[in-house]
């Protein structure tokens, strides 16, 4: 039996093991000592082995992009009208809540709810965007989290407010043992001066950065002409400066600046390289050694009417990871469901989808030495799946709608589901 606490040491056998660091292993075993994998193979070593039976073991899943503060929503917000109208509904939601509903305690409760849901879905590592940093929410008995501290603002006063406490929040995360990052929100919400300052801070601290780019055609219109749905939205929200207009940078400019840091996430990227004279995709390709695109398939479908253009990025040789965005745009936080949406649409194979959700997600979050594969020397982060169909292709079976996550392990400890050995 694998305990829920302590320094677990055990050996398990499973009908199907998908290390993602190599080919599938049928009737494989994994030996764990003090929470780390020490060996893996086909013939179990001498000693007690816990036989899990007809299950599929995969690396703990990586949700490379989400906003856990919305995890208290039971259904997503309406996506009618696309991204600008959806953002307006998000702002209305925040403003309509009582003051106490926007407090740190409410945010902490929502984050913890999202962490529990994520763990139950086989997720052991998360890239979290946080406007309000609540270190106590990211306890060590759930998924590991890299928290990207978000900043946004267009006017001088908003820029000052956005930077206030940035270093303090990064220090709070570091002192709590929580991996940190920064996130200038998006080209339509971040003035050039603010984004440059935030990314400079990331370089100084050797932290990764994430930015929403190329989410909507309306984004390009605002950046090129200063007009369109985003300009209307920003005016209506009182976010557009009344004096001189802010200096906004293109997606290509932001990609170049993200690439100056140790690791950068381009979130969504749906419309990159689709407009005349748009060199954003070329810039992304140029810096692909340190940048990754994180796609959130079901959110993109809700807000743009189509799934992410994964073939465009893959053909260009750009690394792809996968995320769920949030419960404000998604019915759940299931990374496997995101993978399934791409596979069912014929946009990638099951093995490609699972690599996005493990190996490449870990790389995207600059945590590739800690997680993403099942291999000796790595933390024993694993999801144990019970297939809902006869297994002919273990990768495909892992993504079958009938397959269930029965146990999730982080560093060998059960963080969700049944302890190994339970019925």
DORO-715365 format. One record per residue (C-alpha): y, x, z. Coordinates in steps of 0.1 Angstrom, whole numbers. Example, Ala and Ser with C-alpha at 12.3 -4.5 7.8 and 13.67 -1.06 7.14 Angstrom:
<atoms>
+-------+-------+-------+
:    c2 :    c1 :    c3 :
+-------+-------+-------+
:   -45 :   123 :    78 :
:   -11 :   137 :    71 :
+-------+-------+-------+
</atoms>
This chain:
<atoms>
+-------+-------+-------+
:    c2 :    c1 :    c3 :
+-------+-------+-------+
:     0 :     0 :     0 :
:    35 :    12 :    -9 :
:    58 :     8 :    21 :
:    93 :    -7 :    18 :
:   108 :    21 :    38 :
:   101 :    56 :    50 :
:    92 :    86 :    27 :
:    65 :    71 :     6 :
:    36 :    91 :    -7 :
:     8 :    74 :   -27 :
:   -11 :    74 :   -60 :
:   -13 :    43 :   -82 :
:   -34 :    35 :  -113 :
:   -23 :    11 :  -140 :
:   -38 :    -2 :  -172 :
:    -7 :     8 :  -191 :
:    19 :    34 :  -182 :
:    50 :    39 :  -204 :
:    66 :    71 :  -193 :
:    92 :    70 :  -221 :
:    91 :   108 :  -218 :
:    60 :   108 :  -240 :
:    34 :    84 :  -255 :
:    19 :    55 :  -236 :
:    -9 :    63 :  -212 :
:   -38 :    38 :  -210 :
:   -56 :    37 :  -176 :
:   -30 :    61 :  -163 :
:   -22 :    72 :  -128 :
:    10 :    83 :  -111 :
:    11 :   104 :   -79 :
:    41 :   102 :   -57 :
:    50 :   124 :   -27 :
:    81 :   118 :    -6 :
:    96 :    95 :   -32 :
:    92 :   119 :   -61 :
:    66 :   119 :   -89 :
:    44 :   150 :   -86 :
:    19 :   143 :  -113 :
:     9 :   118 :  -140 :
:   -21 :   115 :  -162 :
:   -53 :    97 :  -173 :
:   -78 :   110 :  -148 :
:   -68 :   102 :  -112 :
:   -70 :   131 :   -87 :
:   -93 :   130 :   -57 :
:   -83 :   108 :   -28 :
:   -72 :    73 :   -23 :
:   -58 :    55 :   -54 :
:   -43 :    21 :   -54 :
:   -55 :     3 :   -85 :
:   -28 :   -21 :   -97 :
:   -51 :   -35 :  -125 :
:   -38 :   -50 :  -157 :
:    -1 :   -41 :  -153 :
:    25 :   -22 :  -173 :
:    45 :     5 :  -155 :
:    78 :    14 :  -170 :
:   107 :    36 :  -157 :
:   132 :    18 :  -136 :
:   155 :     0 :  -159 :
:   191 :    11 :  -163 :
:   219 :   -15 :  -167 :
:   246 :     8 :  -181 :
:   274 :   -17 :  -179 :
:   281 :   -47 :  -156 :
:   307 :   -63 :  -134 :
:   289 :   -73 :  -103 :
:   319 :   -91 :   -87 :
:   311 :  -121 :  -108 :
:   275 :  -123 :   -96 :
:   283 :  -154 :   -75 :
:   287 :  -175 :  -107 :
:   258 :  -198 :  -115 :
:   267 :  -202 :  -151 :
:   288 :  -181 :  -175 :
:   323 :  -192 :  -184 :
:   329 :  -209 :  -218 :
:   331 :  -185 :  -247 :
:   348 :  -209 :  -271 :
:   377 :  -192 :  -289 :
:   364 :  -157 :  -284 :
:   374 :  -128 :  -261 :
:   411 :  -136 :  -256 :
:   404 :  -172 :  -245 :
:   375 :  -161 :  -223 :
:   397 :  -135 :  -206 :
:   422 :  -163 :  -199 :
:   395 :  -183 :  -183 :
:   385 :  -152 :  -161 :
:   421 :  -149 :  -150 :
:   424 :  -186 :  -143 :
:   391 :  -184 :  -122 :
:   406 :  -156 :  -101 :
:   439 :  -173 :   -96 :
:   423 :  -207 :   -88 :
:   402 :  -193 :   -60 :
:   415 :  -195 :   -24 :
:   429 :  -162 :   -10 :
:   398 :  -157 :    11 :
:   376 :  -161 :   -20 :
:   392 :  -129 :   -34 :
:   388 :  -109 :    -2 :
:   367 :   -78 :     1 :
:   340 :   -97 :    20 :
:   336 :  -122 :    -8 :
:   335 :   -94 :   -34 :
:   309 :   -75 :   -12 :
:   287 :  -106 :    -9 :
:   289 :  -112 :   -47 :
:   280 :   -75 :   -54 :
:   251 :   -76 :   -31 :
:   238 :  -108 :   -47 :
:   240 :   -90 :   -81 :
:   222 :   -60 :   -68 :
:   194 :   -82 :   -54 :
:   191 :  -100 :   -88 :
:   191 :   -67 :  -106 :
:   164 :   -52 :   -85 :
:   142 :   -83 :   -89 :
:   146 :   -78 :  -127 :
:   133 :   -43 :  -126 :
:   167 :   -25 :  -125 :
:   170 :     7 :  -104 :
:   202 :    21 :  -118 :
:   235 :     4 :  -126 :
:   268 :    13 :  -142 :
:   293 :    -9 :  -123 :
:   329 :   -15 :  -133 :
:   350 :   -22 :  -101 :
:   386 :   -32 :   -99 :
:   382 :   -36 :   -61 :
:   361 :    -8 :   -46 :
:   339 :   -19 :   -17 :
:   316 :    11 :    -9 :
:   298 :    -8 :    18 :
:   284 :   -32 :    -8 :
:   264 :    -4 :   -25 :
:   238 :     1 :     1 :
:   210 :    27 :    -4 :
:   182 :     1 :    -1 :
:   188 :   -13 :   -36 :
:   195 :     1 :   -71 :
:   215 :    33 :   -73 :
:   250 :    26 :   -87 :
:   276 :    46 :  -104 :
:   309 :    29 :   -97 :
:   336 :    32 :  -124 :
:   369 :    25 :  -107 :
:   389 :     3 :  -132 :
:   426 :     6 :  -139 :
:   448 :   -16 :  -161 :
:   485 :   -21 :  -166 :
:   511 :   -22 :  -194 :
:   545 :   -22 :  -175 :
:   558 :     7 :  -154 :
:   553 :   -13 :  -122 :
:   518 :   -23 :  -132 :
:   509 :    13 :  -140 :
:   522 :    24 :  -106 :
:   501 :    -3 :   -89 :
:   470 :     6 :  -109 :
:   472 :    42 :   -99 :
:   479 :    35 :   -63 :
:   448 :    43 :   -43 :
:   428 :    57 :   -73 :
:   421 :    91 :   -56 :
:   415 :    74 :   -23 :
:   389 :    51 :   -38 :
:   372 :    80 :   -56 :
:   371 :    99 :   -23 :
:   357 :    69 :    -5 :
:   329 :    66 :   -30 :
:   321 :   103 :   -29 :
:   320 :   104 :     9 :
:   296 :    74 :     9 :
:   272 :    93 :   -14 :
:   280 :    69 :   -43 :
:   283 :    84 :   -78 :
:   318 :    76 :   -91 :
:   336 :    73 :  -125 :
:   368 :    59 :  -139 :
:   375 :    31 :  -163 :
:   408 :    25 :  -181 :
:   400 :   -11 :  -190 :
:   408 :   -15 :  -227 :
:   433 :    -7 :  -254 :
:   450 :   -41 :  -251 :
:   454 :   -38 :  -213 :
:   461 :    -1 :  -207 :
:   494 :    16 :  -217 :
:   490 :    51 :  -230 :
:   506 :    67 :  -200 :
:   482 :    50 :  -176 :
:   450 :    58 :  -196 :
:   460 :    94 :  -200 :
:   465 :    98 :  -163 :
:   432 :    82 :  -154 :
:   412 :   102 :  -179 :
:   430 :   134 :  -167 :
:   418 :   126 :  -132 :
:   383 :   122 :  -145 :
:   383 :   156 :  -162 :
:   397 :   172 :  -130 :
:   370 :   157 :  -109 :
:   342 :   162 :  -135 :
:   336 :   124 :  -136 :
:   324 :   102 :  -164 :
:   346 :    76 :  -179 :
:   340 :    42 :  -195 :
:   363 :    20 :  -217 :
:   359 :   -13 :  -235 :
:   367 :    -6 :  -271 :
:   364 :   -26 :  -304 :
:   355 :   -58 :  -286 :
:   374 :   -82 :  -309 :
:   392 :   -83 :  -342 :
:   422 :   -96 :  -322 :
:   423 :   -62 :  -305 :
:   430 :   -44 :  -338 :
:   458 :   -68 :  -347 :
:   476 :   -62 :  -314 :
:   473 :   -24 :  -318 :
:   484 :   -23 :  -354 :
:   511 :   -50 :  -355 :
:   517 :   -61 :  -319 :
:   509 :   -96 :  -327 :
:   480 :  -121 :  -326 :
:   459 :  -138 :  -299 :
:   461 :  -109 :  -274 :
:   499 :  -107 :  -276 :
:   500 :  -144 :  -269 :
:   476 :  -141 :  -240 :
:   495 :  -112 :  -225 :
:   528 :  -131 :  -228 :
:   512 :  -162 :  -212 :
:   498 :  -141 :  -183 :
:   531 :  -124 :  -177 :
:   514 :   -90 :  -184 :
:   535 :   -80 :  -214 :
:   566 :   -60 :  -204 :
:   599 :   -78 :  -209 :
:   618 :   -47 :  -219 :
:   605 :   -20 :  -242 :
:   570 :   -27 :  -255 :
:   543 :    -4 :  -241 :
:   528 :    24 :  -261 :
:   493 :    14 :  -270 :
:   467 :    38 :  -285 :
:   441 :    30 :  -311 :
:   404 :    29 :  -304 :
:   400 :    62 :  -323 :
:   426 :    78 :  -301 :
:   408 :    66 :  -269 :
:   375 :    78 :  -282 :
:   390 :   113 :  -287 :
:   403 :   112 :  -251 :
:   371 :   100 :  -237 :
:   353 :   129 :  -253 :
:   374 :   154 :  -234 :
:   356 :   146 :  -202 :
:   320 :   154 :  -193 :
:   306 :   120 :  -204 :
:   321 :    89 :  -219 :
:   310 :    53 :  -224 :
:   323 :    32 :  -252 :
:   315 :    -4 :  -241 :
:   307 :   -30 :  -267 :
:   322 :   -13 :  -298 :
:   314 :   -44 :  -319 :
:   343 :   -40 :  -344 :
:   346 :    -2 :  -345 :
:   349 :    11 :  -380 :
:   352 :   -23 :  -396 :
:   390 :   -24 :  -404 :
:   408 :    -7 :  -433 :
:   418 :    29 :  -424 :
:   399 :    26 :  -391 :
:   385 :    61 :  -382 :
:   371 :    51 :  -348 :
:   335 :    53 :  -359 :
:   340 :    87 :  -375 :
:   356 :    99 :  -342 :
:   326 :    85 :  -323 :
:   302 :   103 :  -346 :
:   322 :   135 :  -342 :
:   319 :   134 :  -304 :
:   284 :   119 :  -301 :
:   272 :   149 :  -280 :
:   291 :   134 :  -250 :
:   296 :    98 :  -259 :
:   274 :    67 :  -258 :
:   279 :    32 :  -269 :
:   268 :     5 :  -244 :
:   260 :   -28 :  -260 :
:   256 :   -61 :  -242 :
:   238 :   -83 :  -267 :
:   241 :  -118 :  -251 :
:   277 :  -113 :  -241 :
:   286 :  -101 :  -276 :
:   269 :  -132 :  -291 :
:   288 :  -155 :  -267 :
:   322 :  -140 :  -275 :
:   319 :  -130 :  -311 :
:   291 :  -152 :  -325 :
:   269 :  -123 :  -335 :
:   248 :   -96 :  -319 :
:   260 :   -60 :  -316 :
:   258 :   -39 :  -348 :
:   232 :   -15 :  -335 :
:   221 :    -4 :  -370 :
:   256 :     8 :  -377 :
:   255 :    30 :  -347 :
:   220 :    41 :  -351 :
:   225 :    50 :  -388 :
:   255 :    71 :  -377 :
:   234 :    90 :  -351 :
:   252 :    76 :  -321 :
:   233 :    72 :  -288 :
:   230 :    36 :  -276 :
:   224 :    22 :  -241 :
:   222 :   -14 :  -230 :
:   240 :   -35 :  -204 :
:   244 :   -71 :  -192 :
:   281 :   -73 :  -187 :
:   284 :  -100 :  -160 :
:   274 :  -135 :  -149 :
:   308 :  -145 :  -162 :
:   295 :  -140 :  -198 :
:   257 :  -140 :  -193 :
:   232 :  -164 :  -177 :
:   215 :  -136 :  -157 :
:   214 :   -99 :  -152 :
:   181 :   -92 :  -169 :
:   181 :   -60 :  -189 :
:   147 :   -70 :  -204 :
:   162 :  -102 :  -217 :
:   190 :   -81 :  -234 :
:   163 :   -59 :  -250 :
:   144 :   -90 :  -261 :
:   175 :  -105 :  -278 :
:   178 :   -74 :  -300 :
:   141 :   -72 :  -308 :
:   138 :  -109 :  -316 :
:   166 :  -106 :  -341 :
:   149 :   -76 :  -358 :
:   177 :   -52 :  -349 :
:   154 :   -27 :  -332 :
:   118 :   -21 :  -322 :
:   105 :   -27 :  -287 :
:   103 :    11 :  -280 :
:   138 :    16 :  -293 :
:   151 :   -12 :  -270 :
:   132 :     2 :  -240 :
:   146 :    37 :  -246 :
:   181 :    22 :  -246 :
:   173 :     5 :  -213 :
:   159 :    37 :  -197 :
:   163 :    72 :  -212 :
:   196 :    66 :  -230 :
:   211 :    45 :  -202 :
:   204 :    72 :  -177 :
:   221 :    97 :  -200 :
:   251 :    74 :  -205 :
:   257 :    73 :  -168 :
:   253 :   111 :  -164 :
:   223 :   105 :  -143 :
:   196 :   117 :  -167 :
:   183 :   143 :  -142 :
:   176 :   115 :  -116 :
:   162 :    86 :  -136 :
:   153 :    72 :  -169 :
:   117 :    85 :  -174 :
:    84 :    86 :  -155 :
:    77 :   123 :  -152 :
:    69 :   150 :  -126 :
:    99 :   161 :  -106 :
:   118 :   128 :  -111 :
:   125 :   102 :   -85 :
:    97 :    75 :   -85 :
:   119 :    48 :  -100 :
:    96 :    23 :  -117 :
:    92 :   -13 :  -126 :
:    57 :   -28 :  -125 :
:    53 :   -56 :  -150 :
:    25 :   -82 :  -152 :
:    21 :   -91 :  -189 :
:    20 :  -127 :  -199 :
:     0 :  -121 :  -231 :
:   -30 :  -100 :  -240 :
:   -17 :   -64 :  -245 :
:   -21 :   -51 :  -280 :
:    12 :   -32 :  -281 :
:    23 :   -22 :  -245 :
:    60 :   -19 :  -256 :
:    60 :   -53 :  -271 :
:    41 :   -68 :  -242 :
:    67 :   -54 :  -218 :
:    94 :   -75 :  -235 :
:    73 :  -107 :  -239 :
:    91 :  -137 :  -224 :
:    60 :  -144 :  -203 :
:    59 :  -109 :  -187 :
:    71 :  -108 :  -151 :
:    85 :   -80 :  -129 :
:    63 :   -80 :   -99 :
:    76 :   -49 :   -81 :
:   106 :   -26 :   -84 :
:   105 :     9 :   -69 :
:   134 :    32 :   -63 :
:   125 :    67 :   -52 :
:    90 :    53 :   -43 :
:   104 :    26 :   -21 :
:    99 :   -11 :   -28 :
:   134 :   -26 :   -34 :
:   122 :   -59 :   -48 :
:    90 :   -79 :   -52 :
:    56 :   -75 :   -36 :
:    45 :   -43 :   -18 :
:    17 :   -27 :   -37 :
:   -16 :   -39 :   -23 :
:    -4 :   -74 :   -16 :
:   -19 :  -103 :   -35 :
+-------+-------+-------+
</atoms>
